[in-house]
Amino acid sequence: ALEPKGLPSKDEGPNPELVDFKRRFAVGAVLTVPLLILTMGPMVGLPVRDWIGERIVLWIELLLGTPVILWSGWPFLVRGWQSFRTMNLNMFSLIGMGVSSAFLFSVVAVLAPSIFPAGFRDSNGHVGVYFEAGAVIVVLVLLGQILELGARERTGAAIRALLDLAAKTARVIRPDGTEEEVAVEDVQVGDKLRVRPGEKVAVDG
């Protein structure tokens, strides 16, 4: 997403991209936690795959990982595709390639494990999948984007607070000696201004 040129307006609402990313992160995190338990559980003495059955676990991983990668990670996949289409390669080029490769390989491994060479399959004919890797990448990148967008949001809020401190009007001395209060935007080069004690200086001069 691009930032508009110039100073932020004073009546800006919440950043829609930040709101969207927070929603995608929440959904992705909720689905990734059980995905990690299924894949990493046996490494910490939690034999969940033995309890459920390897084939069923693979289908559960497919069901949990697909919405994380294809919905939560959709903005990154789109940006990755655009980076290749325009040949302006960036971080999202790598994220898009890595996540897409892990997902497509894993889907084929679940749906058609027999097409893989014997070296890819275990003793029961199952092929290792990488749904959890793709999901974790998406969730962590979303977290990073949320932190970055939040920092930019706070910076914009600080600038808007400074704008609120600026003078809104100026007192212009007309050629006949009368004074008129006008909006700061209406002050012209060559105008003479009066600044009374305690008032803000409206413009540079």
C-alpha atoms as one frame of an Amber mdcrd trajectory, in Angstrom:
protein
   0.000   0.000   0.000   1.159   3.520  -0.758   1.087   6.530   1.530  -0.522
   9.732   0.181   1.792  12.647  -0.475   1.610  15.668   1.800   0.527  16.022
   5.398  -2.153  13.741   6.828  -5.625  15.211   7.086  -6.938  15.965  10.552
 -10.117  13.882  10.179  -8.534  10.610   9.058 -10.279   7.529  10.428  -8.657
   4.203  11.303  -6.325   2.760   8.681  -8.461   0.252   6.709  -5.381  -1.813
   5.834  -4.451  -2.123   9.519  -8.008  -3.171  10.420  -8.004  -5.757   7.618
  -4.604  -7.171   8.578  -5.619  -7.484  12.240  -8.667  -9.501  11.213  -6.605
 -11.743   8.930  -3.988 -12.185  11.669  -6.605 -13.195  14.251  -8.120 -15.832
  11.963  -4.689 -17.068  10.868  -3.374 -17.363  14.434  -6.442 -19.282  15.650
  -6.064 -21.833  12.834  -2.263 -22.059  12.995  -2.088 -23.019  16.693  -3.846
 -26.410  16.268  -1.857 -26.899  13.055   1.365 -26.526  15.025   0.109 -28.903
  17.720  -0.570 -31.554  15.072   2.832 -31.180  13.408   5.105 -30.397  16.355
   3.300 -32.373  19.055   5.203 -35.625  18.451   8.498 -33.738  18.886   7.556
 -32.762  22.449   6.071 -36.090  23.483   2.486 -35.463  22.380   1.627 -38.295
  19.944  -1.475 -36.643  18.487  -0.816 -38.131  15.054  -0.911 -41.636  16.498
  -4.146 -40.887  18.329  -5.949 -39.522  15.269  -4.275 -41.410  12.464  -1.752
 -40.082   9.932  -4.135 -39.950   6.970  -6.804 -38.062   8.909  -4.179 -35.664
  10.277  -3.055 -34.825   6.742  -6.617 -33.903   5.774  -7.028 -31.834   8.959
  -3.811 -29.989   8.113  -5.168 -29.298   4.629  -8.409 -27.923   6.083  -6.608
 -25.749   8.664  -3.799 -24.534   6.422  -5.826 -23.625   3.327  -7.751 -20.636
   4.790  -4.597 -19.323   6.492  -2.561 -19.369   3.292  -5.247 -18.479   0.752
  -7.286 -15.989   2.812  -5.038 -14.589   5.550  -2.051 -14.547   3.197  -3.952
 -13.380   0.096  -2.591  -9.763   0.168   0.982 -11.128   0.148   0.255 -13.526
  -2.706  -1.235 -10.662  -4.734   1.751  -8.392  -4.030   4.141 -11.212  -4.879
   2.397 -11.795  -8.207   2.437  -8.074  -8.985   6.160  -7.906  -8.197   6.873
 -10.593 -10.807   4.469  -9.075 -13.328   6.177  -5.677 -13.085   9.659  -7.141
 -12.402   9.961  -5.005  -9.266  11.050  -7.874  -7.045  10.814  -7.368  -3.295
  10.157  -9.154  -0.004   6.710 -10.270  -1.156   8.267 -12.013  -4.169  10.047
 -14.396  -1.793   7.055 -14.779   0.510   4.751 -15.514  -2.417   7.113 -18.105
  -3.910   7.811 -19.845  -0.619   4.229 -20.002   0.630   2.792 -20.980  -2.769
   5.376 -23.723  -3.263   4.777 -25.174   0.207   1.013 -25.084  -0.252   0.867
 -26.557  -3.769   3.360 -29.314  -2.917   1.392 -30.196   0.221  -1.975 -30.263
  -1.559  -0.626 -32.659  -4.183   0.990 -34.761  -1.450  -2.376 -35.166   0.303
  -4.513 -35.714  -2.792  -2.136 -37.854  -4.879   0.780 -39.194  -2.798   1.293
 -42.078  -5.226   2.712 -39.804  -7.934   5.793 -39.058  -5.796   8.900 -41.251
  -6.005   9.320 -43.854  -3.289  11.996 -41.758  -1.601   9.386 -39.102  -0.788
   6.991 -41.519   0.945   7.211 -43.081   4.391   6.568 -46.728   5.168   2.807
 -46.118   5.039   2.961 -44.306   1.690   2.418 -40.822   3.106   4.354 -37.787
   1.814   5.491 -35.069   4.203   3.525 -31.822   3.944   4.370 -28.194   4.737
   1.047 -26.574   5.589   2.332 -25.485   8.989   5.404 -23.825   7.449   3.297
 -21.786   5.016   0.793 -20.870   7.728   3.461 -19.798  10.215   5.170 -17.632
   7.574   1.869 -15.917   6.759   1.007 -15.284  10.421   4.468 -13.924  11.263
   4.544 -11.643   8.217   1.059 -10.392   9.122   2.307  -9.649  12.637   5.240
  -7.700  11.195   2.943  -5.721   8.904   0.607  -4.932  11.803   3.529  -3.617
  13.884   4.749  -1.503  10.964   1.298  -0.120  10.156   0.717   0.603  13.846
   3.957   2.580  14.050   3.011   4.580  10.967  -0.446   5.174  12.432   1.074
   6.570  15.630   3.403   8.798  13.601   0.458  10.134  11.617  -1.459  10.786
  14.839   1.500  12.756  16.229   1.663  14.877  13.060  -2.079  15.504  13.213
  -1.697  16.600  16.846   0.968  19.083  15.761  -1.312  20.396  13.019  -4.000
  21.003  15.635  -1.579  23.298  17.473  -1.151  25.554  14.433  -3.072  28.818
  14.144  -6.281  28.573  12.127  -6.704  32.316  11.414  -4.555  35.420  10.967
  -5.252  39.116  11.571  -4.514  41.028   8.346  -3.939  44.797   8.336  -5.599
  46.256   5.241  -4.176  49.291   3.365  -6.774  51.562   5.020  -5.554  50.490
   8.452  -8.485  48.240   9.317  -7.898  44.753  10.592  -9.618  41.631   9.297
  -9.429  38.095  10.615  -9.059  35.608   7.757  -8.268  31.932   7.401  -4.543
  31.142   7.265  -5.003  29.717   3.765  -6.221  33.140   2.537  -3.078  35.038
   3.615  -1.231  36.352   0.557   2.425  37.213   0.043   2.882  40.895   0.968
   0.080  40.994   3.547   0.860  42.735   6.838  -0.235  40.790   9.883  -0.748
  41.771  13.499   0.116  39.263  16.210  -1.304  40.257  19.566   0.348  39.261
  22.857  -0.318  35.586  23.588  -1.514  34.769  20.054   0.054  32.139  17.803
   2.182  33.327  14.884   0.055  32.277  11.934   2.633  32.157   9.130   6.352
  32.498   8.506   7.486  35.925   7.449
